Amino acid sequence: MSQELIRNFSIIAHIDHGKSTLADRILEITRTVSEREMREQLLDSMDLERERGITIKAQAARIAYEAEDGKTYTLNLIDTPGHVDFHYEVSRSLAACEGALLVVDAAQGVEAQTIANLYKAIEENLTIIPILNKIDLPNADPEAVRAQVQELVGCDPEDILVVSAKEGRGVAEILESIVHRIPPPCGRDNDSPLRGLVVDSIYNTYRGVVAYVRVVDGILSEGDPIRMMVTKEEYEVLEVGVFTPKMVRRGYLGTGEVGYFIANIKDTSDLQVGDTVTHAKNRATEVLPGYKPVLAVVFCGFFPVESSQYEELRDALQKLHLNDSAFLYEPETSGALGFGFRCGFLGTLHMEIVQERLEREYGLELVITAPNVVYELDLTNGKTVQIDNPSDLPSPTEVSDFREPYIHATILSDQDSVGAVLKICSDRRGEARGMEYLPGGRVIIRYDLPLSEVVLDFHDRLKSASRGYASYDYEVIGFRSGNLVKLDILLNGDPVDALSLIVHRDKAQTRGKALVERLRKVVPRQLFDVAIQAAIGNKIISRETVKALRKNVTAKCYGGDITRKRKLIERQREGKRRMKLVGNVELPQDAFLAVLNVE
């Protein structure tokens, strides 16, 4: 196939601006999918995606389109996620394209992730086609939003397409714009050494690893011996095909095409997203520029409720890691929870999605510890270490400097909510970095914030304060020194490592008090008093007591001498004292989940 007839493009937008609906209409109008097979959110194949109405996993589809000039073009569509936590998926998709459709809701206007995705596309030197979607809504304001997009992209007003993906209006103009405005691939011809970029991968129980690939140079055919240029592993290609959006065997992929290959790759660690595929014999000399390494910013512990499920959890994490290479994991041991894994994620939504997938797809019951971020410490012996688990924190006497990660947050809000947004940011120890006013009463607020202050409920607070209008995006900018301390939770004097937190000293008292109050409500009552304490080092800063279950031992005494009752009560008191020394308190999962809801 001539490269002049190929167009590779992505759909990028803020969450819930109509990416998946637009993809549905494109597939429907081009008859890529029959009416019988068509359904809403066709490219969102996971149950979680359909239930939440969000795209989690990037999906590809090959479309045959007969343009007005009489030529039939091959369009390779990649539908990308919109939430900030899945920006890694977006960056991988953009690296395999020459153009991008920037979809903006005509009712909601430009939002934070719109700006972030646009900047990613510009960094990849992609051709941008701006689109105003949802013009059929009663509250749509196309002219005001057109002005926002024009100022953001710097394009002519007539270059902005106005469509309704739900009704199909304007979709034909989008297809013509893709053909005429997005450039074709410019790889070397099919006689050159093969170079293919591994865009993504999924794990199939029966066939092993299925690799998504964009062929940049040369041709990839079934039966070819291939070599992964980063891992140095060699395989024989068993199957090559394309997505329609179902996997269809084709036998080969030419220069500029997007598809998949299966090469009997059984070990999940043998294939890295961003690796370059080449022929094992006629090898290429230069590796394709891959992606930036994944940067996990939120860490928590995953522990099986039943210790016998540890092996199942390990296998499930291995398989899930191939389908979602953006999260990291390593074994961990907790005194309270036993054997488990320390996992790193791109954000709290990413953490929730991975947890739900483990529980649904693999039937696991999990206990999740409180999310933490990675900290950097300068020790008195001259070493610099990074920790993501409070239980690994050295003694304060061994630490000379304690640094926490900061982010640069870009917040979009309406003018009426600016005051509330600024108060939230200042309460989270933020440092103002400027404000910009956009047409239509929108404001861009820039702040430097500690990452630990935004991983829990920052997004929810922004939405509440702005009546749902505000949105934000962020990038990690490095570490800064802070007055940080380790907050321990003690249960009858014994520290529970799974409930330990690292907090700023100014917030330790408030956080500790709120935490022990919540724990008092979820820790089950015993036959003895249970003391729940929050401590910084050896100093107790808050305490609550779960009162003992009591039996009325004097119920059988009717009248008589008072000394008889005193003797029974004293005997009960002595028994509870002995029981407290040898008794164990079993913490339910609610106790660990309570940490997530404490501000």
Rosetta blueprint (number, residue, H / E / L):
1 M L
2 S L
3 Q H
4 E H
5 L H
6 I E
7 R E
8 N E
9 F E
10 S E
11 I E
12 I E
13 A E
14 H L
15 I L
16 D L
17 H L
18 G L
19 K H
20 S H
21 T H
22 L H
23 A H
24 D H
25 R H
26 I H
27 L H
28 E H
29 I H
30 T L
31 R L
32 T L
33 V L
34 S L
35 E L
36 R L
37 E L
38 M L
39 R L
40 E L
41 Q L
42 L L
43 L L
44 D L
45 S L
46 M L
47 D H
48 L H
49 E H
50 R H
51 E H
52 R H
53 G L
54 I L
55 T L
56 I L
57 K L
58 A L
59 Q E
60 A E
61 A E
62 R E
63 I E
64 A E
65 Y E
66 E E
67 A L
68 E L
69 D L
70 G L
71 K L
72 T E
73 Y E
74 T E
75 L E
76 N E
77 L E
78 I E
79 D E
80 T L
81 P L
82 G L
83 H L
84 V H
85 D H
86 F H
87 H H
88 Y H
89 E H
90 V H
91 S H
92 R H
93 S H
94 L H
95 A L
96 A L
97 C L
98 E L
99 G E
100 A E
101 L E
102 L E
103 V E
104 V E
105 D E
106 A L
107 A L
108 Q L
109 G L
110 V L
111 E L
112 A H
113 Q H
114 T H
115 I H
116 A H
117 N H
118 L H
119 Y H
120 K H
121 A H
122 I H
123 E H
124 E L
125 N L
126 L L
127 T E
128 I E
129 I E
130 P E
131 I E
132 L E
133 N E
134 K L
135 I L
136 D L
137 L L
138 P L
139 N L
140 A L
141 D L
142 P H
143 E H
144 A H
145 V H
146 R H
147 A H
148 Q H
149 V H
150 Q H
151 E H
152 L H
153 V H
154 G L
155 C L
156 D L
157 P H
158 E H
159 D H
160 I L
161 L E
162 V E
163 V L
164 S E
165 A L
166 K L
167 E L
168 G L
169 R E
170 G L
171 V H
172 A H
173 E H
174 I H
175 L H
176 E H
177 S H
178 I H
179 V H
180 H H
181 R H
182 I L
183 P L
184 P L
185 P L
186 C L
187 G L
188 R L
189 D L
190 N L
191 D L
192 S L
193 P L
194 L L
195 R E
196 G E
197 L E
198 V E
199 V E
200 D E
201 S E
202 I E
203 Y E
204 N E
205 T L
206 Y L
207 R L
208 G E
209 V E
210 V E
211 A E
212 Y E
213 V E
214 R E
215 V E
216 V E
217 D E
218 G L
219 I L
220 L E
221 S E
222 E L
223 G L
224 D L
225 P E
226 I E
227 R E
228 M E
229 M L
230 V L
231 T L
232 K L
233 E L
234 E E
235 Y E
236 E E
237 V L
238 L L
239 E E
240 V E
241 G E
242 V E
243 F E
244 T L
245 P L
246 K L
247 M E
248 V E
249 R E
250 R L
251 G L
252 Y E
253 L E
254 G L
255 T L
256 G L
257 E L
258 V E
259 G E
260 Y E
261 F E
262 I E
263 A L
264 N L
265 I L
266 K L
267 D L
268 T H
269 S H
270 D H
271 L L
272 Q L
273 V L
274 G L
275 D L
276 T E
277 V E
278 T E
279 H E
280 A L
281 K L
282 N L
283 R L
284 A L
285 T L
286 E L
287 V L
288 L L
289 P L
290 G L
291 Y L
292 K L
293 P L
294 V L
295 L L
296 A L
297 V L
298 V E
299 F E
300 C E
301 G E
302 F E
303 F E
304 P E
305 V L
306 E L
307 S H
308 S H
309 Q H
310 Y H
311 E H
312 E H
313 L H
314 R H
315 D H
316 A H
317 L H
318 Q H
319 K H
320 L H
321 H H
322 L H
323 N H
324 D L
325 S L
326 A L
327 F L
328 L E
329 Y E
330 E E
331 P E
332 E E
333 T E
334 S E
335 G L
336 A L
337 L L
338 G E
339 F E
340 G E
341 F E
342 R E
343 C E
344 G E
345 F E
346 L L
347 G L
348 T H
349 L H
350 H H
351 M H
352 E H
353 I H
354 V H
355 Q H
356 E H
357 R H
358 L H
359 E H
360 R H
361 E H
362 Y H
363 G L
364 L L
365 E L
366 L E
367 V E
368 I E
369 T L
370 A L
371 P L
372 N E
373 V L
374 V L
375 Y E
376 E E
377 L E
378 D E
379 L E
380 T L
381 N L
382 G L
383 K L
384 T E
385 V E
386 Q E
387 I E
388 D L
389 N L
390 P H
391 S H
392 D H
393 L L
394 P L
395 S L
396 P H
397 T H
398 E H
399 V E
400 S E
401 D E
402 F E
403 R E
404 E E
405 P E
406 Y E
407 I E
408 H E
409 A E
410 T E
411 I E
412 L E
413 S E
414 D E
415 Q H
416 D H
417 S H
418 V H
419 G H
420 A H
421 V H
422 L H
423 K H
424 I H
425 C H
426 S H
427 D H
428 R L
429 R L
430 G L
431 E E
432 A E
433 R E
434 G E
435 M E
436 E E
437 Y E
438 L E
439 P L
440 G L
441 G L
442 R E
443 V E
444 I E
445 I E
446 R E
447 Y E
448 D E
449 L E
450 P E
451 L H
452 S H
453 E H
454 V L
455 V L
456 L L
457 D L
458 F H
459 H H
460 D H
461 R H
462 L H
463 K H
464 S H
465 A H
466 S L
467 R L
468 G L
469 Y L
470 A L
471 S E
472 Y E
473 D E
474 Y E
475 E E
476 V E
477 I E
478 G E
479 F E
480 R E
481 S E
482 G L
483 N L
484 L E
485 V E
486 K E
487 L E
488 D E
489 I E
490 L E
491 L E
492 N L
493 G L
494 D E
495 P E
496 V L
497 D H
498 A H
499 L H
500 S L
501 L E
502 I E
503 V E
504 H E
505 R H
506 D H
507 K H
508 A H
509 Q H
510 T H
511 R H
512 G H
513 K H
514 A H
515 L H
516 V H
517 E H
518 R H
519 L H
520 R H
521 K H
522 V H
523 V L
524 P L
525 R L
526 Q L
527 L L
528 F L
529 D L
530 V E
531 A E
532 I E
533 Q E
534 A E
535 A E
536 I E
537 G L
538 N L
539 K E
540 I E
541 I E
542 S E
543 R E
544 E E
545 T E
546 V E
547 K L
548 A L
549 L L
550 R L
551 K L
552 N L
553 V L
554 T L
555 A L
556 K L
557 C L
558 Y L
559 G L
560 G L
561 D L
562 I H
563 T H
564 R H
565 K H
566 R H
567 K H
568 L H
569 I H
570 E H
571 R H
572 Q H
573 R H
574 E H
575 G H
576 K H
577 R H
578 R H
579 M H
580 K H
581 L H
582 V H
583 G L
584 N L
585 V L
586 E L
587 L L
588 P L
589 Q H
590 D H
591 A H
592 F H
593 L H
594 A H
595 V H
596 L H
597 N L
598 V L
599 E L
